[in-house]
Amino acid sequence: MSCILIVEDQPIDAALLRKYAEEIEGYTVQTVGTLADARLTSLREHPALVVLDYHLPDGHAISFLGEFRALAGMGDTPVLALSADDAVGIRRTMLEAGANDFIIKPVDRVEFKTRALNLLELRASRLALSDRAEWLMHEVQLATKAIRLRERETVYRLARAAEFRDSETGAHLVRMAHYCELLARTVGESDAMCETIFLAAPMHDIGKVATPDSILLKPGRHTTDEFAIMKAHARDGYDILRDSESALLRMAADIALTHHERFDGRGYPLGVRGVAIPLSGRIVALADVFDALTSKRVYKEAWSVDRACAEIDGGRGTHFDPYLVDAFYDVLPEILRIRELYADTRAVPESDAV
């Protein structure tokens, strides 16, 4: 049960105030006679109302009010100040120092109860509003989390639909997601961007759903005409994902469109160069090539890590953003741990699915 704290050193006044306060239902009453005891009791009891005399043996209430307001949880606790001095200056000083109301002694019973009840009801209203605000915030967070989980599952299933038509595996999607998140974090991107690219990167090849099987699954080299059709998956993926209100799908659209662009401008489908390529596309380009080189496909054996790194190093400034290549080498041990953890021969834990 919350308490009303009375800080009054005069025994008769303290007894009267205690009697009046005890008539207010739902609260216990604590009485102390010094500011030192008031500090200790406030810390222990977290009172619902403080009735504070201006003059006390160990100081006056002005200094106490500042300390009291600084205590955890006491910022909004109402304070009813008392003084036998009717000077306007004292009342003004107490109110400016943090008191919520002021009564001149001797204290009238009805006036005390009315003002005390008003302050207690005001506190209760503030607490109710605060609790409702916290509840609403919690509900919003839960709803947002549920939406993100559904969005995440939808993205993963769409990405898997594209992969099922190709020779790649679900583990490839998970590795890609982790590589891209790690690279984004390494170059100083925000938590929100890192989370988004983790979810969006697996959508890079969604456009392959529109690529004919005769070309997509061909084990040998493509002819010029076939490669032209194959390259269309970048624009097809962008067309599937673009114009969404979701930040995740907007990034996925950018990635689908630009993950085959090259830093020197010789990529496709746009032929843009340098930082004109979105950072998400530049990151995915590097992560996708590394994973493709080090993975077995129907048309090739897996390359060794050293050979794949040599290829990436050779593409510094031409195929890949040099800054991202440096970041790649900075975290290469972690990339290799991800590669081992999500190897094609191992099952991907459901909790780690993108």
C-alpha positions in Angstrom: 0.0 0.0 0.0 1.3 3.5 -0.9 2.1 5.9 1.9 1.7 9.5 2.7 4.9 10.9 4.2 4.6 13.8 6.7 7.8 15.7 7.3 7.1 17.9 10.4 9.3 18.4 13.5 6.6 20.0 15.8 4.9 17.1 17.7 1.4 18.7 17.9 1.4 19.7 14.2 2.7 16.3 13.3 0.0 14.5 15.3 -2.8 16.6 13.7 -1.4 16.1 10.2 -1.1 12.4 10.8 -4.8 12.3 12.0 -6.0 14.2 9.0 -3.9 12.0 6.6 -5.2 8.8 8.1 -8.7 9.8 7.1 -7.7 9.4 3.5 -8.5 5.8 2.5 -6.1 3.5 0.8 -2.8 5.0 2.2 -0.6 4.3 5.2 1.0 7.3 6.9 4.6 7.8 7.9 5.8 10.7 10.0 9.4 12.0 10.4 10.9 15.1 11.9 14.1 15.7 9.9 15.1 16.1 6.3 17.6 13.2 6.8 14.9 10.9 7.9 12.7 12.2 5.0 15.4 11.2 2.5 15.7 7.7 3.9 12.0 7.1 4.1 11.5 8.4 0.6 14.1 5.9 -0.7 12.5 3.1 1.2 8.8 3.8 0.8 8.5 5.7 -2.5 5.6 7.8 -1.0 2.5 8.7 -3.0 2.4 12.2 -1.4 4.9 14.2 0.7 3.6 16.8 3.2 6.6 19.0 3.9 7.1 21.8 6.5 9.3 24.7 5.3 11.4 25.0 8.5 13.0 21.8 9.9 15.8 21.3 12.5 18.4 20.2 9.9 17.6 22.7 7.2 14.7 24.2 5.2 12.6 22.4 2.5 14.1 24.2 -0.5 17.3 22.1 -0.5 15.4 18.9 0.1 13.0 19.4 -2.8 15.8 19.4 -5.3 17.3 16.2 -3.9 13.9 14.6 -3.6 13.0 15.3 -7.3 16.3 13.7 -8.3 15.5 10.4 -6.6 14.5 7.5 -8.9 10.7 7.5 -9.3 10.1 10.8 -7.3 10.0 13.2 -10.2 6.2 13.2 -10.4 5.4 12.5 -6.7 3.3 15.4 -5.4 4.6 17.6 -2.6 2.2 19.6 -0.3 4.3 22.4 1.4 3.5 23.9 4.7 4.6 27.1 6.5 3.5 29.3 9.4 4.9 32.2 7.5 2.4 33.8 5.2 5.0 35.7 3.1 4.3 35.5 -0.6 8.0 35.1 -1.3 8.2 31.8 0.7 5.2 30.3 -1.2 6.6 31.3 -4.5 10.0 30.0 -3.6 8.6 26.6 -2.5 6.5 26.3 -5.7 9.4 27.2 -7.9 11.6 24.6 -6.1 9.2 21.8 -6.9 6.3 21.9 -4.5 2.9 21.2 -6.1 0.7 23.1 -3.6 1.1 25.2 -0.4 -0.9 25.6 2.8 -0.5 28.2 5.6 -0.4 26.9 9.2 -2.3 26.3 11.3 -3.7 23.7 8.9 -7.4 23.4 8.4 -8.6 19.8 8.3 -11.0 20.2 5.3 -8.5 22.3 3.3 -5.7 19.7 4.0 -7.8 16.7 3.0 -9.2 18.4 -0.1 -5.7 19.5 -1.4 -4.1 16.2 -0.5 -6.8 14.3 -2.3 -6.5 16.5 -5.3 -2.8 15.8 -5.5 -3.2 12.1 -5.0 -5.9 11.9 -7.7 -3.7 13.8 -10.1 -0.8 11.4 -9.4 -3.1 8.4 -9.9 -4.3 9.9 -13.3 -0.7 10.4 -14.4 0.3 6.9 -13.4 -2.8 5.5 -15.3 -1.8 7.5 -18.4 1.8 6.3 -18.1 0.7 2.7 -17.7 -1.6 2.9 -20.7 1.2 4.6 -22.8 3.6 1.8 -21.8 0.9 -0.9 -22.6 0.2 0.7 -26.0 3.9 0.9 -26.7 4.2 -2.8 -25.8 1.3 -3.7 -28.1 2.8 -1.7 -30.9 6.1 -3.5 -30.5 4.4 -6.9 -30.5 2.4 -6.1 -33.6 5.5 -4.7 -35.4 7.5 -7.8 -34.4 4.7 -10.1 -35.8 4.6 -8.1 -39.1 8.4 -8.4 -39.4 8.3 -12.1 -38.8 5.6 -12.6 -41.4 7.5 -10.4 -43.8 10.7 -12.3 -43.1 9.0 -15.7 -43.8 7.4 -14.4 -47.0 10.8 -13.1 -48.3 12.5 -16.4 -47.4 9.9 -18.5 -49.1 10.0 -16.3 -52.3 13.8 -16.6 -52.3 13.6 -20.4 -51.9 11.1 -20.5 -54.8 13.9 -19.1 -57.1 16.5 -21.3 -55.6 14.5 -24.5 -56.2 14.7 -23.8 -59.9 18.4 -23.4 -59.8 21.2 -25.6 -58.5 21.8 -23.7 -55.4 20.7 -24.6 -51.8 18.9 -23.1 -48.9 22.2 -22.9 -47.1 23.5 -20.6 -49.9 20.7 -18.1 -48.9 21.6 -18.3 -45.3 25.3 -17.8 -45.9 24.6 -14.9 -48.2 22.4 -13.2 -45.6 25.1 -13.6 -42.9 28.0 -12.5 -45.2 26.1 -9.3 -46.2 25.0 -8.4 -42.7 28.6 -8.9 -41.5 30.0 -6.7 -44.3 27.4 -4.0 -43.7 28.2 -3.9 -40.0 32.0 -3.9 -40.7 31.7 -0.7 -42.8 29.7 1.0 -40.1 26.1 0.7 -41.3 23.3 1.1 -38.8 21.6 -1.8 -37.0 18.5 -1.2 -39.1 20.4 -1.4 -42.4 22.3 -4.5 -41.3 19.0 -6.3 -40.3 17.4 -5.2 -43.6 20.2 -6.4 -45.8 20.2 -9.7 -43.9 16.6 -10.2 -44.9 16.8 -8.7 -48.4 20.0 -10.3 -49.7 18.5 -13.7 -50.3 16.1 -12.1 -52.8 19.0 -11.2 -55.2 18.1 -13.9 -57.8 14.3 -13.9 -57.4 14.1 -12.9 -61.1 15.3 -16.3 -62.1 11.7 -17.5 -61.7 11.2 -16.0 -65.2 14.2 -17.6 -66.8 13.5 -20.7 -68.9 14.7 -24.0 -67.5 16.6 -24.8 -70.7 18.8 -21.8 -70.0 18.8 -21.7 -66.2 19.7 -25.3 -65.8 22.1 -25.6 -68.7 25.3 -27.3 -67.4 27.6 -25.8 -70.0 28.5 -22.3 -71.1 25.7 -20.1 -72.5 25.6 -18.8 -76.0 25.5 -15.1 -76.5 21.7 -15.1 -77.0 21.2 -17.4 -74.0 23.4 -15.2 -71.7 21.3 -12.2 -72.8 18.2 -14.0 -71.6 20.0 -15.1 -68.4 20.9 -11.5 -67.6 17.3 -10.5 -67.8 16.8 -12.0 -64.3 18.2 -8.8 -62.8 15.4 -6.6 -64.3 12.8 -9.3 -63.8 13.7 -9.5 -60.1 13.4 -5.7 -59.8 10.1 -5.7 -61.6 8.7 -8.3 -59.1 9.8 -6.4 -56.0 9.7 -2.7 -56.9 7.2 -0.1 -55.8 6.6 -1.7 -52.4 5.8 0.2 -49.3 8.1 -2.1 -47.4 11.7 -0.8 -46.8 12.8 -4.5 -46.9 11.3 -5.2 -50.3 12.6 -1.8 -51.7 16.1 -2.8 -50.7 15.5 -6.3 -52.2 14.5 -4.7 -55.4 17.7 -2.6 -55.5 19.7 -5.7 -54.8 18.0 -7.7 -57.5 18.6 -5.0 -60.1 22.3 -4.1 -59.2 24.0 -7.2 -57.8 25.6 -7.9 -61.2 26.8 -4.3 -61.7 30.6 -3.8 -61.5 32.5 -1.1 -59.8 34.1 -0.1 -63.1 30.8 0.2 -64.9 31.1 -2.9 -67.0 28.3 -4.8 -65.3 24.6 -5.3 -66.2 21.8 -4.4 -66.6 22.4 -0.6 -66.1 26.1 -0.3 -66.6 26.4 2.1 -63.6 29.7 2.4 -61.8 31.2 3.2 -58.4 29.0 4.6 -55.6 26.2 5.1 -58.1 25.6 1.4 -57.4 23.6 1.1 -54.1 25.8 0.0 -51.2 23.4 -3.0 -50.8 24.1 -4.1 -54.4 27.8 -3.7 -54.0 27.8 -5.8 -50.8 25.7 -8.5 -52.3 27.9 -8.6 -55.5 30.9 -9.4 -53.4 29.2 -11.9 -51.1 27.5 -13.7 -54.0 30.6 -14.1 -55.9 32.6 -15.5 -53.0 29.9 -17.9 -52.1 29.4 -19.0 -55.7 33.1 -19.6 -56.2 33.5 -21.6 -53.0 30.4 -23.7 -53.6 29.9 -26.8 -55.8 27.5 -26.4 -58.8 26.4 -28.8 -61.5 28.7 -26.9 -63.9 31.8 -26.7 -61.7 33.6 -27.9 -58.6 34.0 -25.7 -55.5 37.1 -23.5 -55.5 39.4 -23.3 -52.6 39.2 -20.3 -50.3 42.7 -19.1 -51.4 41.7 -19.3 -55.1 38.4 -17.5 -54.5 40.2 -14.8 -52.4 42.7 -14.3 -55.2 39.8 -13.8 -57.7 38.2 -11.2 -55.4 41.6 -9.5 -54.9 42.0 -9.4 -58.6 38.6 -7.7 -58.9 39.4 -4.9 -56.5 38.4 -1.6 -58.1 37.1 -3.3 -61.3 34.4 -5.8 -60.3 34.2 -4.9 -56.6 34.3 -1.8 -54.4 37.8 -1.6 -53.0 36.5 -0.4 -49.6 34.3 -3.5 -49.3 37.2 -5.8 -50.4 39.2 -4.4 -47.5 36.3 -5.0 -45.2 35.9 -8.5 -46.5 39.5 -9.4 -45.6 39.1 -7.7 -42.2 36.4 -10.2 -41.3 37.5 -13.2 -43.4 37.9 -15.4 -40.4 34.3 -14.8 -39.4 33.2 -15.3 -43.0 34.9 -18.7 -43.0 33.2 -19.6 -39.7 29.8 -18.8 -41.3 30.7 -20.8 -44.4 31.5 -23.8 -42.2 28.5 -23.4 -40.0 26.1 -23.3 -42.9 27.9 -25.7 -45.3 25.7 -27.3 -48.0 26.2 -30.7 -46.4 24.8 -29.5 -43.1 21.1 -28.9 -42.2 20.3 -25.3 -41.6 18.7 -24.8 -38.2 15.2 -23.5 -38.6 16.0 -20.6 -36.2 18.7 -19.5 -38.5 16.7 -19.5 -41.7 16.5 -16.1 -43.3 
